[in-house]
């Protein structure tokens, strides 16, 4: 009597397909629900904050406390949102999460062997800061694109900018404009001047290397460039329809 194997290749393959499909469906609903909740609920932390905290503890560094406190969009100086848009993503009010013109420029400059930055939009940076890990793999970028689409579909532009300004890294263990404003300028972010807002924004490409408290010549030069861009965009009126 011939004994048939309990598990055949067909059965195993079918099981794997079903498992992957169910996992993707669960991931989709959980991730979409998470993003939808954050449309109204302010995040208490972020993936990048958790990573920084763990690294500090594991490495035994003196600074292990995250400086972070939420501030509503309408409680910020109008200059601060404009400064990060002028610095990081000038087409922010108009694109749907991806600035393809900047991506194309980035690709062409990479072909010439030039080091560039700025292809990631504010929406993409929010997705990375909230949900992901640092890195440049295609898999991570794919997950980032997925969360960027969800964020753009479910949140308003003002909410995206509000979350970005609260979870963006602005110094060693310093996250968000409220902590940065109080530590660097000893004032609430509602009182930030145009120059101070531009100075904070100037450090965002690498807040662990650059300092708003002790700005280098490069950061000062970048600050004045950002201020010029803020005026060129039309000042605070540029974001009035968000």
Secondary structure, DSSP 8 states (H G I E B T S, - for coil): -----SS-HHHHHHHHHHHHHHHHHHHHHHHHHHHHHTTTS--S--HHHHHHHHHHHHHT-S----B-----GGGS-HHHHHHHHHHH-TTTTTSSS--HHHHHHHHHHHHTT------S-HHHHHHHHHH--S---HHHHHHHHHHHHHHHHHS-HHHHHHHHHHHSEEETTEESHHHHHHHHHSS-GGG--HHHHHHHHHTGGGTTT--SSS--HHHHHHHHHHHHHHHHTTGGGGGTT-
